[in-house]
Amino acid sequence: MATAETIKSVLSNPVTLDRVIEMAWEDRTPFEAIEFQFGITEADVIEIMRRSLKRSSFNLWRKRVNSGVSIKHKKIRDASIVRFKCSRQRQISLNKISKR
């Protein structure tokens, strides 16, 4: 489990913070992928999003994650989905771990 120091380190690094927020907004990126890449849990991602977004944006994000449109947990994903992102999405060059 990540500590407050881990959350602070993500919040203090603009590049990492931007990537975590981007991955959290993506419907196909599970929380497990964020934890694998950055070492932060779902609860920590929620806390980071709460601190980083406007209240209305945070509420929209939570509503979307909990609505069933988003497939943010590997447990509820269809087994045929084996990638983190849409096949038509462009490759992001700043990733620490490539998604391909």
N, CA, C and O atoms as CSV, one atom per row, in Angstrom:
chain,resi,resn,atom,element,x,y,z
A,1,MET,N,N,0.844,-1.187,0.000
A,1,MET,CA,C,0.000,0.000,0.000
A,1,MET,C,C,0.884,1.242,0.000
A,1,MET,O,O,1.874,1.308,0.728
A,2,ALA,N,N,0.527,2.201,-0.801
A,2,ALA,CA,C,1.299,3.426,-0.900
A,2,ALA,C,C,1.054,4.292,0.335
A,2,ALA,O,O,0.003,4.224,0.973
A,3,THR,N,N,2.033,5.082,0.638
A,3,THR,CA,C,1.946,5.950,1.804
A,3,THR,C,C,1.671,7.380,1.368
A,3,THR,O,O,1.588,7.680,0.177
A,4,ALA,N,N,1.532,8.253,2.354
A,4,ALA,CA,C,1.325,9.671,2.066
A,4,ALA,C,C,2.511,10.242,1.303
A,4,ALA,O,O,2.350,11.155,0.492
A,5,GLU,N,N,3.704,9.707,1.559
A,5,GLU,CA,C,4.893,10.175,0.844
A,5,GLU,C,C,4.794,9.860,-0.644
A,5,GLU,O,O,5.219,10.659,-1.478
A,6,THR,N,N,4.236,8.702,-0.979
A,6,THR,CA,C,4.078,8.327,-2.381
A,6,THR,C,C,3.101,9.272,-3.071
A,6,THR,O,O,3.342,9.705,-4.198
A,7,ILE,N,N,2.009,9.588,-2.402
A,7,ILE,CA,C,1.036,10.526,-2.967
A,7,ILE,C,C,1.686,11.889,-3.154
A,7,ILE,O,O,1.497,12.528,-4.189
A,8,LYS,N,N,2.450,12.343,-2.160
A,8,LYS,CA,C,3.132,13.631,-2.262
A,8,LYS,C,C,4.136,13.639,-3.404
A,8,LYS,O,O,4.277,14.644,-4.101
A,9,SER,N,N,4.841,12.517,-3.602
A,9,SER,CA,C,5.823,12.471,-4.687
A,9,SER,C,C,5.138,12.540,-6.050
A,9,SER,O,O,5.664,13.160,-6.975
A,10,VAL,N,N,3.974,11.914,-6.185
A,10,VAL,CA,C,3.220,11.996,-7.443
A,10,VAL,C,C,2.716,13.421,-7.649
A,10,VAL,O,O,2.805,13.958,-8.754
A,11,LEU,N,N,2.191,14.032,-6.597
A,11,LEU,CA,C,1.666,15.391,-6.701
A,11,LEU,C,C,2.761,16.414,-6.982
A,11,LEU,O,O,2.494,17.449,-7.594
A,12,SER,N,N,3.978,16.143,-6.548
A,12,SER,CA,C,5.067,17.101,-6.740
A,12,SER,C,C,5.733,16.987,-8.108
A,12,SER,O,O,6.454,17.898,-8.514
A,13,ASN,N,N,5.507,15.890,-8.825
A,13,ASN,CA,C,6.101,15.709,-10.147
A,13,ASN,C,C,5.020,15.926,-11.210
A,13,ASN,O,O,4.149,15.073,-11.380
A,14,PRO,N,N,5.061,17.056,-11.927
A,14,PRO,CA,C,3.994,17.366,-12.887
A,14,PRO,C,C,3.828,16.327,-14.002
A,14,PRO,O,O,2.705,16.067,-14.432
A,15,VAL,N,N,4.911,15.741,-14.467
A,15,VAL,CA,C,4.829,14.750,-15.545
A,15,VAL,C,C,4.126,13.489,-15.051
A,15,VAL,O,O,3.241,12.963,-15.724
A,16,THR,N,N,4.521,13.008,-13.876
A,16,THR,CA,C,3.899,11.815,-13.302
A,16,THR,C,C,2.438,12.085,-12.958
A,16,THR,O,O,1.571,11.254,-13.229
A,17,LEU,N,N,2.168,13.231,-12.367
A,17,LEU,CA,C,0.793,13.596,-12.018
A,17,LEU,C,C,-0.089,13.628,-13.262
A,17,LEU,O,O,-1.200,13.099,-13.249
A,18,ASP,N,N,0.397,14.238,-14.326
A,18,ASP,CA,C,-0.362,14.315,-15.570
A,18,ASP,C,C,-0.656,12.929,-16.122
A,18,ASP,O,O,-1.760,12.671,-16.600
A,19,ARG,N,N,0.322,12.040,-16.061
A,19,ARG,CA,C,0.135,10.685,-16.592
A,19,ARG,C,C,-0.852,9.881,-15.741
A,19,ARG,O,O,-1.686,9.153,-16.280
A,20,VAL,N,N,-0.760,10.008,-14.420
A,20,VAL,CA,C,-1.692,9.296,-13.534
A,20,VAL,C,C,-3.121,9.773,-13.793
A,20,VAL,O,O,-4.039,8.958,-13.884
A,21,ILE,N,N,-3.312,11.084,-13.912
A,21,ILE,CA,C,-4.646,11.629,-14.183
A,21,ILE,C,C,-5.146,11.149,-15.539
A,21,ILE,O,O,-6.312,10.780,-15.680
A,22,GLU,N,N,-4.270,11.152,-16.530
A,22,GLU,CA,C,-4.657,10.688,-17.864
A,22,GLU,C,C,-5.077,9.221,-17.845
A,22,GLU,O,O,-6.091,8.852,-18.439
A,23,MET,N,N,-4.297,8.388,-17.162
A,23,MET,CA,C,-4.630,6.964,-17.083
A,23,MET,C,C,-5.923,6.747,-16.300
A,23,MET,O,O,-6.706,5.856,-16.630
A,24,ALA,N,N,-6.149,7.555,-15.268
A,24,ALA,CA,C,-7.371,7.418,-14.471
A,24,ALA,C,C,-8.606,7.786,-15.295
A,24,ALA,O,O,-9.667,7.191,-15.107
A,25,TRP,N,N,-8.486,8.751,-16.198
A,25,TRP,CA,C,-9.619,9.150,-17.030
A,25,TRP,C,C,-9.904,8.144,-18.137
A,25,TRP,O,O,-11.040,8.048,-18.602
A,26,GLU,N,N,-8.886,7.389,-18.570
A,26,GLU,CA,C,-9.079,6.422,-19.653
A,26,GLU,C,C,-9.979,5.285,-19.178
A,26,GLU,O,O,-9.745,4.710,-18.116
A,27,ASP,N,N,-10.995,4.964,-19.954
A,27,ASP,CA,C,-11.935,3.913,-19.571
A,27,ASP,C,C,-11.292,2.535,-19.572
A,27,ASP,O,O,-11.628,1.703,-18.729
A,28,ARG,N,N,-10.391,2.277,-20.484
A,28,ARG,CA,C,-9.831,0.935,-20.627
A,28,ARG,C,C,-8.636,0.667,-19.709
A,28,ARG,O,O,-8.207,-0.481,-19.591
A,29,THR,N,N,-8.098,1.677,-19.069
A,29,THR,CA,C,-6.936,1.484,-18.207
A,29,THR,C,C,-7.391,1.083,-16.812
A,29,THR,O,O,-7.998,1.897,-16.116
A,30,PRO,N,N,-7.117,-0.149,-16.380
A,30,PRO,CA,C,-7.553,-0.578,-15.044
A,30,PRO,C,C,-6.679,0.034,-13.944
A,30,PRO,O,O,-5.538,0.426,-14.186
A,31,PHE,N,N,-7.232,0.106,-12.746
A,31,PHE,CA,C,-6.461,0.606,-11.608
A,31,PHE,C,C,-5.223,-0.255,-11.371
A,31,PHE,O,O,-4.204,0.238,-10.888
A,32,GLU,N,N,-5.311,-1.533,-11.707
A,32,GLU,CA,C,-4.167,-2.432,-11.537
A,32,GLU,C,C,-2.988,-1.997,-12.400
A,32,GLU,O,O,-1.839,-2.151,-11.987
A,33,ALA,N,N,-3.248,-1.456,-13.587
A,33,ALA,CA,C,-2.176,-0.976,-14.464
A,33,ALA,C,C,-1.510,0.262,-13.871
A,33,ALA,O,O,-0.293,0.422,-13.964
A,34,ILE,N,N,-2.308,1.136,-13.263
A,34,ILE,CA,C,-1.758,2.325,-12.611
A,34,ILE,C,C,-0.907,1.906,-11.418
A,34,ILE,O,O,0.166,2.462,-11.185
A,35,GLU,N,N,-1.389,0.926,-10.667
A,35,GLU,CA,C,-0.622,0.429,-9.522
A,35,GLU,C,C,0.675,-0.225,-9.983
A,35,GLU,O,O,1.717,-0.040,-9.354
A,36,PHE,N,N,0.623,-0.983,-11.068
A,36,PHE,CA,C,1.817,-1.647,-11.595
A,36,PHE,C,C,2.852,-0.625,-12.048
A,36,PHE,O,O,4.043,-0.786,-11.780
A,37,GLN,N,N,2.403,0.429,-12.733
A,37,GLN,CA,C,3.340,1.403,-13.289
A,37,GLN,C,C,3.855,2.394,-12.251
A,37,GLN,O,O,5.029,2.763,-12.287
A,38,PHE,N,N,2.999,2.832,-11.325
A,38,PHE,CA,C,3.383,3.890,-10.400
A,38,PHE,C,C,3.446,3.452,-8.942
A,38,PHE,O,O,3.964,4.189,-8.103
A,39,GLY,N,N,2.928,2.266,-8.622
A,39,GLY,CA,C,2.970,1.774,-7.249
A,39,GLY,C,C,1.966,2.444,-6.330
A,39,GLY,O,O,2.190,2.516,-5.122
A,40,ILE,N,N,0.856,2.937,-6.882
A,40,ILE,CA,C,-0.169,3.579,-6.065
A,40,ILE,C,C,-1.486,2.815,-6.216
A,40,ILE,O,O,-1.831,2.366,-7.309
A,41,THR,N,N,-2.206,2.676,-5.123
A,41,THR,CA,C,-3.435,1.882,-5.099
A,41,THR,C,C,-4.618,2.690,-5.638
A,41,THR,O,O,-4.502,3.884,-5.912
A,42,GLU,N,N,-5.748,2.013,-5.781
A,42,GLU,CA,C,-6.970,2.683,-6.239
A,42,GLU,C,C,-7.353,3.814,-5.290
A,42,GLU,O,O,-7.722,4.900,-5.736
A,43,ALA,N,N,-7.266,3.566,-3.990
A,43,ALA,CA,C,-7.603,4.603,-3.004
A,43,ALA,C,C,-6.685,5.813,-3.146
A,43,ALA,O,O,-7.123,6.953,-2.993
A,44,ASP,N,N,-5.409,5.561,-3.441
A,44,ASP,CA,C,-4.466,6.661,-3.634
A,44,ASP,C,C,-4.771,7.434,-4.914
A,44,ASP,O,O,-4.646,8.658,-4.946
A,45,VAL,N,N,-5.170,6.724,-5.968
A,45,VAL,CA,C,-5.554,7.389,-7.221
A,45,VAL,C,C,-6.761,8.288,-6.969
A,45,VAL,O,O,-6.811,9.415,-7.461
A,46,ILE,N,N,-7.722,7.796,-6.209
A,46,ILE,CA,C,-8.904,8.599,-5.881
A,46,ILE,C,C,-8.492,9.851,-5.114
A,46,ILE,O,O,-8.988,10.942,-5.394
A,47,GLU,N,N,-7.590,9.698,-4.153
A,47,GLU,CA,C,-7.117,10.847,-3.374
A,47,GLU,C,C,-6.369,11.846,-4.260
A,47,GLU,O,O,-6.553,13.055,-4.122
A,48,ILE,N,N,-5.534,11.352,-5.159
A,48,ILE,CA,C,-4.794,12.223,-6.080
A,48,ILE,C,C,-5.772,12.980,-6.982
A,48,ILE,O,O,-5.616,14.180,-7.205
A,49,MET,N,N,-6.776,12.273,-7.495
A,49,MET,CA,C,-7.769,12.923,-8.351
A,49,MET,C,C,-8.556,13.967,-7.554
A,49,MET,O,O,-8.851,15.045,-8.069
A,50,ARG,N,N,-8.893,13.654,-6.312
A,50,ARG,CA,C,-9.642,14.590,-5.464
A,50,ARG,C,C,-8.834,15.872,-5.247
A,50,ARG,O,O,-9.389,16.971,-5.285
A,51,ARG,N,N,-7.541,15.735,-5.022
A,51,ARG,CA,C,-6.695,16.901,-4.759
A,51,ARG,C,C,-6.374,17.692,-6.026
A,51,ARG,O,O,-6.144,18.899,-5.959
A,52,SER,N,N,-6.357,17.023,-7.174
A,52,SER,CA,C,-5.872,17.652,-8.403
A,52,SER,C,C,-6.969,18.255,-9.275
A,52,SER,O,O,-6.717,19.210,-10.010
A,53,LEU,N,N,-8.167,17.718,-9.203
A,53,LEU,CA,C,-9.249,18.172,-10.073
A,53,LEU,C,C,-10.176,19.130,-9.340
A,53,LEU,O,O,-10.235,19.158,-8.111
A,54,LYS,N,N,-10.901,19.916,-10.139
A,54,LYS,CA,C,-11.978,20.717,-9.553
A,54,LYS,C,C,-13.019,19.748,-9.007
A,54,LYS,O,O,-13.103,18.601,-9.448
A,55,ARG,N,N,-13.802,20.208,-8.057
A,55,ARG,CA,C,-14.805,19.334,-7.435
A,55,ARG,C,C,-15.766,18.757,-8.471
A,55,ARG,O,O,-16.089,17.571,-8.423
A,56,SER,N,N,-16.221,19.582,-9.400
A,56,SER,CA,C,-17.170,19.101,-10.412
A,56,SER,C,C,-16.516,18.067,-11.329
A,56,SER,O,O,-17.157,17.090,-11.716
A,57,SER,N,N,-15.255,18.274,-11.676
A,57,SER,CA,C,-14.541,17.307,-12.521
A,57,SER,C,C,-14.329,16.000,-11.775
A,57,SER,O,O,-14.472,14.921,-12.350
A,58,PHE,N,N,-13.985,16.098,-10.491
A,58,PHE,CA,C,-13.815,14.893,-9.684
A,58,PHE,C,C,-15.127,14.118,-9.595
A,58,PHE,O,O,-15.140,12.895,-9.729
A,59,ASN,N,N,-16.225,14.828,-9.368
A,59,ASN,CA,C,-17.532,14.166,-9.275
A,59,ASN,C,C,-17.905,13.481,-10.586
A,59,ASN,O,O,-18.433,12.369,-10.573
A,60,LEU,N,N,-17.637,14.131,-11.717
A,60,LEU,CA,C,-17.894,13.513,-13.021
A,60,LEU,C,C,-17.058,12.257,-13.202
A,60,LEU,O,O,-17.555,11.245,-13.696
A,61,TRP,N,N,-15.787,12.313,-12.804
A,61,TRP,CA,C,-14.893,11.163,-12.940
A,61,TRP,C,C,-15.379,9.999,-12.076
A,61,TRP,O,O,-15.440,8.864,-12.550
A,62,ARG,N,N,-15.726,10.267,-10.812
A,62,ARG,CA,C,-16.200,9.200,-9.921
A,62,ARG,C,C,-17.498,8.590,-10.448
A,62,ARG,O,O,-17.690,7.375,-10.400
A,63,LYS,N,N,-18.379,9.442,-10.946
A,63,LYS,CA,C,-19.635,8.949,-11.501
A,63,LYS,C,C,-19.362,8.038,-12.696
A,63,LYS,O,O,-20.003,6.997,-12.841
A,64,ARG,N,N,-18.426,8.420,-13.542
A,64,ARG,CA,C,-18.091,7.620,-14.720
A,64,ARG,C,C,-17.443,6.297,-14.324
A,64,ARG,O,O,-17.781,5.253,-14.880
A,65,VAL,N,N,-16.522,6.331,-13.376
A,65,VAL,CA,C,-15.839,5.110,-12.940
A,65,VAL,C,C,-16.838,4.125,-12.342
A,65,VAL,O,O,-16.726,2.919,-12.565
A,66,ASN,N,N,-17.800,4.618,-11.596
A,66,ASN,CA,C,-18.767,3.752,-10.918
A,66,ASN,C,C,-19.994,3.413,-11.758
A,66,ASN,O,O,-20.846,2.641,-11.318
A,67,SER,N,N,-20.097,3.978,-12.961
A,67,SER,CA,C,-21.314,3.805,-13.764
A,67,SER,C,C,-21.378,2.495,-14.529
A,67,SER,O,O,-22.461,2.077,-14.939
A,68,GLY,N,N,-20.255,1.844,-14.728
A,68,GLY,CA,C,-20.251,0.627,-15.525
A,68,GLY,C,C,-19.765,0.867,-16.942
A,68,GLY,O,O,-19.444,-0.087,-17.651
A,69,VAL,N,N,-19.704,2.133,-17.375
A,69,VAL,CA,C,-19.150,2.464,-18.690
A,69,VAL,C,C,-17.653,2.179,-18.682
A,69,VAL,O,O,-17.099,1.645,-19.643
A,70,SER,N,N,-17.027,2.542,-17.599
A,70,SER,CA,C,-15.589,2.358,-17.446
A,70,SER,C,C,-15.294,0.939,-16.978
A,70,SER,O,O,-16.037,0.372,-16.177
A,71,ILE,N,N,-14.216,0.380,-17.479
A,71,ILE,CA,C,-13.801,-0.971,-17.072
A,71,ILE,C,C,-12.509,-0.808,-16.267
A,71,ILE,O,O,-11.431,-1.187,-16.725
A,72,LYS,N,N,-12.628,-0.241,-15.067
A,72,LYS,CA,C,-11.452,0.131,-14.292
A,72,LYS,C,C,-10.921,-0.989,-13.408
A,72,LYS,O,O,-9.914,-0.797,-12.726
A,73,HIS,N,N,-11.566,-2.152,-13.400
A,73,HIS,CA,C,-11.095,-3.261,-12.583
A,73,HIS,C,C,-10.935,-4.495,-13.452
A,73,HIS,O,O,-11.823,-4.826,-14.237
A,74,LYS,N,N,-9.812,-5.174,-13.316
A,74,LYS,CA,C,-9.569,-6.374,-14.116
A,74,LYS,C,C,-10.609,-7.452,-13.847
A,74,LYS,O,O,-10.929,-8.239,-14.738
A,75,LYS,N,N,-11.139,-7.498,-12.628
A,75,LYS,CA,C,-12.119,-8.524,-12.266
A,75,LYS,C,C,-13.383,-8.446,-13.113
A,75,LYS,O,O,-13.973,-9.475,-13.441
A,76,ILE,N,N,-13.799,-7.241,-13.467
A,76,ILE,CA,C,-15.046,-7.093,-14.214
A,76,ILE,C,C,-14.831,-6.931,-15.712
A,76,ILE,O,O,-15.792,-6.777,-16.466
A,77,ARG,N,N,-13.587,-6.963,-16.142
A,77,ARG,CA,C,-13.286,-6.851,-17.577
A,77,ARG,C,C,-13.583,-8.152,-18.289
A,77,ARG,O,O,-13.482,-9.235,-17.712
A,78,ASP,N,N,-13.945,-8.030,-19.528
A,78,ASP,CA,C,-14.102,-9.196,-20.387
A,78,ASP,C,C,-12.715,-9.795,-20.605
A,78,ASP,O,O,-11.762,-9.057,-20.854
A,79,ALA,N,N,-12.587,-11.086,-20.519
A,79,ALA,CA,C,-11.286,-11.749,-20.658
A,79,ALA,C,C,-10.668,-11.532,-22.033
A,79,ALA,O,O,-9.457,-11.687,-22.194
A,80,SER,N,N,-11.471,-11.180,-23.020
A,80,SER,CA,C,-10.933,-10.965,-24.364
A,80,SER,C,C,-10.189,-9.637,-24.490
A,80,SER,O,O,-9.448,-9.440,-25.453
A,81,ILE,N,N,-10.374,-8.722,-23.536
A,81,ILE,CA,C,-9.666,-7.441,-23.573
A,81,ILE,C,C,-8.317,-7.635,-22.901
A,81,ILE,O,O,-8.238,-7.844,-21.691
A,82,VAL,N,N,-7.263,-7.564,-23.690
A,82,VAL,CA,C,-5.926,-7.811,-23.149
A,82,VAL,C,C,-5.028,-6.587,-23.266
A,82,VAL,O,O,-3.836,-6.675,-22.971
A,83,ARG,N,N,-5.565,-5.456,-23.686
A,83,ARG,CA,C,-4.755,-4.256,-23.814
A,83,ARG,C,C,-5.301,-3.174,-22.891
A,83,ARG,O,O,-6.457,-3.225,-22.471
A,84,PHE,N,N,-4.447,-2.189,-22.580
A,84,PHE,CA,C,-4.835,-1.122,-21.665
A,84,PHE,C,C,-5.548,0.019,-22.369
A,84,PHE,O,O,-6.244,0.801,-21.721
A,85,LYS,N,N,-5.389,0.130,-23.688
A,85,LYS,CA,C,-5.899,1.301,-24.381
A,85,LYS,C,C,-6.577,0.903,-25.671
A,85,LYS,O,O,-6.476,-0.241,-26.115
A,86,CYS,N,N,-7.258,1.840,-26.258
A,86,CYS,CA,C,-7.917,1.624,-27.539
A,86,CYS,C,C,-6.861,1.430,-28.624
A,86,CYS,O,O,-5.818,2.084,-28.597
A,87,SER,N,N,-7.120,0.554,-29.558
A,87,SER,CA,C,-6.152,0.288,-30.627
A,87,SER,C,C,-5.932,1.508,-31.511
A,87,SER,O,O,-4.904,1.602,-32.182
A,88,ARG,N,N,-6.877,2.442,-31.523
A,88,ARG,CA,C,-6.747,3.642,-32.353
A,88,ARG,C,C,-6.076,4.801,-31.623
A,88,ARG,O,O,-5.817,5.841,-32.229
A,89,GLN,N,N,-5.789,4.639,-30.334
A,89,GLN,CA,C,-5.162,5.711,-29.565
A,89,GLN,C,C,-3.685,5.786,-29.904
A,89,GLN,O,O,-3.027,4.758,-30.063
A,90,ARG,N,N,-3.158,7.010,-30.015
A,90,ARG,CA,C,-1.746,7.173,-30.374
A,90,ARG,C,C,-0.845,6.741,-29.221
A,90,ARG,O,O,-1.244,6.756,-28.056
A,91,GLN,N,N,0.363,6.360,-29.573
A,91,GLN,CA,C,1.345,5.930,-28.579
A,91,GLN,C,C,1.860,7.144,-27.817
A,91,GLN,O,O,2.174,8.162,-28.434
A,92,ILE,N,N,1.952,7.067,-26.525
A,92,ILE,CA,C,2.462,8.156,-25.698
A,92,ILE,C,C,3.917,7.855,-25.395
A,92,ILE,O,O,4.236,6.790,-24.866
A,93,SER,N,N,4.798,8.782,-25.726
A,93,SER,CA,C,6.227,8.508,-25.644
A,93,SER,C,C,6.811,8.654,-24.246
A,93,SER,O,O,7.928,8.189,-24.017
A,94,LEU,N,N,6.115,9.272,-23.303
A,94,LEU,CA,C,6.677,9.500,-21.973
A,94,LEU,C,C,6.386,8.371,-20.987
A,94,LEU,O,O,6.705,8.486,-19.804
A,95,ASN,N,N,5.784,7.282,-21.465
A,95,ASN,CA,C,5.491,6.160,-20.577
A,95,ASN,C,C,6.764,5.530,-20.041
A,95,ASN,O,O,7.744,5.375,-20.770
A,96,LYS,N,N,6.746,5.166,-18.763
A,96,LYS,CA,C,7.851,4.402,-18.194
A,96,LYS,C,C,7.792,2.969,-18.701
A,96,LYS,O,O,8.823,2.347,-18.959
A,97,ILE,N,N,6.583,2.456,-18.840
A,97,ILE,CA,C,6.375,1.085,-19.296
A,97,ILE,C,C,5.479,1.151,-20.522
A,97,ILE,O,O,4.358,1.655,-20.448
A,98,SER,N,N,5.958,0.651,-21.630
A,98,SER,CA,C,5.187,0.702,-22.863
A,98,SER,C,C,3.944,-0.161,-22.741
A,98,SER,O,O,3.972,-1.213,-22.103
A,99,LYS,N,N,2.866,0.278,-23.347
A,99,LYS,CA,C,1.612,-0.467,-23.307
A,99,LYS,C,C,1.538,-1.504,-24.412
A,99,LYS,O,O,0.602,-2.304,-24.432
A,100,ARG,N,N,2.468,-1.518,-25.307
A,100,ARG,CA,C,2.415,-2.480,-26.411
A,100,ARG,C,C,3.176,-3.715,-26.100
A,100,ARG,O,O,3.234,-4.629,-26.923
